[in-house]
Amino acid sequence: MYSLVQSARERGAAGAPLPSPFKGLSKLEVEFRRGEFSLIAAGPGTGKSLFAANLAMHGNLPCLYFSADSNAATQLSRATAMITGDNVRVIKKKLLEGTFNEYERQLAERWWLRLNYESQPTLTSLELDIRSYKEVFGCFPHLIVVDNITNVDAGPAAADMSAYSQSLEGLCGYLDTMARATQAHVLSLHHVTGEYSDGLKPIPLSGVKGKISRVPSLVVTLHKEIDGMDGRIIHASPVKNREGFEDSSGETFASFEFNKSNMRLTDLLAEF
């Protein structure tokens, strides 16, 4: 047990916000805080992984990224484009041709960003990598990304939708405990229900697949806007936020222009 005064000392780094490139979300009082667990939910191809990668690449913070949904070539090409600003297609071509070494110096500066590419990591492998990170660097990551939560092998497959939801909620509880124990911000990516899977309209809290919004302290849903010139804007809606503004309808959002060349998200700041 802790008194209120003792609690101030016991909290450690918990509650400290991570550096974030998303000024529009900051205006909506959205922060990714250490010691907390959050969900980013969207339809396939909307930009969940891009959103998480932009956060991970910003600020050069200690990060462990479980990339179950994307292979090493894809993640490396995207990350290099975000860091350098070069065209992702040119980068991938150089990677495949064996002329990628010109980027090694810049990438080496992000030495405490580490990735795991298992397609179905188990809870044991999650814990092993986190403990290994602590052993190597002397600290836990400040950010842990799980991309996607449904790729994690948490045991026998659920027999029906009810059991599926219970299994996912149990996994959320596990990730929340992980955030508290490591004082990392644990960010997990997740899917939405079928009617929102095209990603073309705001997604409410009720649109999160499996109805697993009870545990996370923060839930952000993403939808996209595509113009006739193949440009894309990604809108981020804080549908649950224990520490600030929220709109469970998804109709209030911050907007970001997606640069397909360098994979960066740039704020389209509006007056709120």
N, C-alpha and C positions, 0 to 999 in steps of 0.2 A: 504494500500500500504506500501511496505517496501523498504528502500534503500538497497544497497548491504551490507553495514555494519550492518544494522538492521537484514538482512536475516541471517547473521551468528549467531545471538542470537536467532532468531525465530525458527531455524531448530530443536532445542532441540536435541533429540537422533537420529533423522532421518539420515540415511546414515551410521550409525554405524553397522559394520558387526557382525553377531552372531558367537559364537564359532562353528566351524564346524569340524567334524571328517573326512571330505573328502579332503585329501591333493591333490589328483590328480585333483580335480575340482579347488582347489585354484591355482594350477599351470596354469590352463586355465583361470585364472582371474575371476572365478565364486565365488561370495560371496552372502550370504543371508542377505540383509541389512534391518535394521529397517526402517519402513515407506514406504516399497515397497511391491508390490504384485507379486508373481511368480506362475508358473504352472509347475508341473511335469506330463508328459504325457507318457503313455505306454499301451500296451495291457494287458488284464486280466492275472493275475498270473505272471507277469514279476517282480514285486517287488516295485511297487509304495509305498504301505503302509510301507514296510520294510525300504525303503529309508527315508520316512518322520519320522518314529519312531526312526531310528538311529540318525537323526538330533535332534529330540526332547529329546532323552535320554542323549545326549552328553552335557556336560557342566553344567548340573543341572540348566537350565535357566527357568525363569517364562514362562510357556507354557499352552495354552488352546487348547485341541485337540478334534475336533468334529469328532468322529469315527462312521459315519453313515454306513460305509461299513463293519465294523467288530464288533462283540459283545464283552461284557466285559470279558468273559472267554478267548477269543482269544487274545485280546489286553493285558490283564494282564499277561498271560503266556509268550507272546513274550517280553513284556517289562521287566519282571523279568529275563528272559534268557539274554537279552542284558545287564542288569545292573549287574547281578551276574556271568554270564558266564556258568551257569548250563544248562543242557540239557532241552530243551523246553518240550519234551515229559514227562520227569520225573516231571517237574514243574506242568504241566497240570494234571497229575495223582494225585499229592499231593493236588492240588486245588479241584479236584472232590471228593477225599477221605476225605477231611476235615483236612489234615495234613500240610496245607500251612503256618502255623503261624511262621515257622522258618525264613521266608523271610520278615516278617513284619517290623523288625527293619531297614533293608536296604531300603525297599520301603518307609518307613516313612521319610527318608532323602530327598526324592524327593517331599516334601510336597507342593511345588507350581506348580507341574504338575497336571492339572485337566482335566478330560475327560467327554464328553457328548456322550451318546450312542443312541440318537434318530435316528431312521432310515431315517426320512425325516424332519430334522430341518427346521423350518421356519426362515425368516429373523428376526422376532420378538424374537424367542428363541435364535438366535445368539447374538443379541444385549443385551438381558436380561442376558445371561451368561457372556458376556464381562463386562457389568456394575457391575454385581455381583462380578466378579473377582476383579475389581477395588475397590469395597466397602470392600471386605474381606482383600485384601493384600495391599491396598494403592497405587497400581500401575496397569497399564494395562499389559497384558502378553507381553513378548518380541517376542514370536512366537505364531501365531495362525494357526493351521492346519485344513483345511476343506477336509475331506476324505469321499466321492468325491464331486466335485462341482455339478455333476448331481443329487446327492441325496438331494440337498437343494430345498425345496419347495418355489419357488419364485413367485407362483401365478398359474393361469390357464395354463394347458399344451398347448404347441405350436401345431398349426394345421398342419404345414408342415415344411420341412427342413429349409426354409428361415426364418420362424418365430422362429424355434428352435435356429438357430444361433444368431438371434437378441436377443432372451431371454437370451442366455448364455453370450453374449457380455454385455448385461445390468447387469447381475449378476457379471461379471468380474469388471465392472465399480463400482458396489457397494462395492466389496471386496477391490478394489484399494482405494476407499474413506475411508473404514474402516482402512486400513493400515496407511493412512495419518493422520487420526483423532486420532488413538491410538498410533502411532509410533511403532507399532509392525511390524514384517515381517509376512505377510499373505501368507501362502503356500497352494495352492489348488491342488488336484490331479484330473487328467482328463484322458479320453480315447483317442484312436487314430482311424483313419479310418480303414475300414475292411482289406485292403491289408497289413496292418502292425500289425494286431491284434494278430498274432502268436508270436510276439516279438522276432523274430529270425534274424532281419536285422536292420541296422541303420534307424531311423525314422527322416525324414526331418521336417522342420517347417510346410510344407504343409500337413503333415500327422496328425496334431492335429485335432481332431474331431470338426466340427463346425466352423473351421477357426477363432478361437477366440484369435489369437496371437497379436492383435493390442494393447490391454490394458496392459498385464503383462510387467514388466521391465525385467523379466528373464523367459525363457522357456527352460526346460531341458527334453529331451526325453530319455527313457530307453529301451534298448534291451538286450537280454540275450544270453549267449553261454553255451551250455550244453555238457559235455564230456560223454564218454561211461560209466563212473563210477558214474553217477548221480551227479557229481559236477556241480557247476554253477558259472559263472562269469557274473556280471551285468555291462553293459557299459552305461555311462551317457554322453549324447551329449548336449552341450550348443548351441541350435539352434537359440536362441535370447538372447542377453545380452547387455543392454544399457551401462553397466559400464565396459565392458571388451571384451575379445575375444568371437567371435561367428562364427559358421559355420552352415548356414541354411540347408546344405545337411544332417547333422547328422553324417557325416563320420569321424569327429574328436571327440574323446571321452576319458574320464577317465574310468579306469576299476577297479572293486572291486570284490574280492572273497567273495562269500556268504557262510557262515558257517551255515548249516542247523541245527546244534545242538544248538547253542546259538543265532542264528538269527542276528549275527553281520556281517557287511560289512567291509572288510579289504582292504586297498589300494593295488593295484598292480602297484606300481609306475614305470613309464617309462620315458625315456628321451624325452622331447618335444623340 
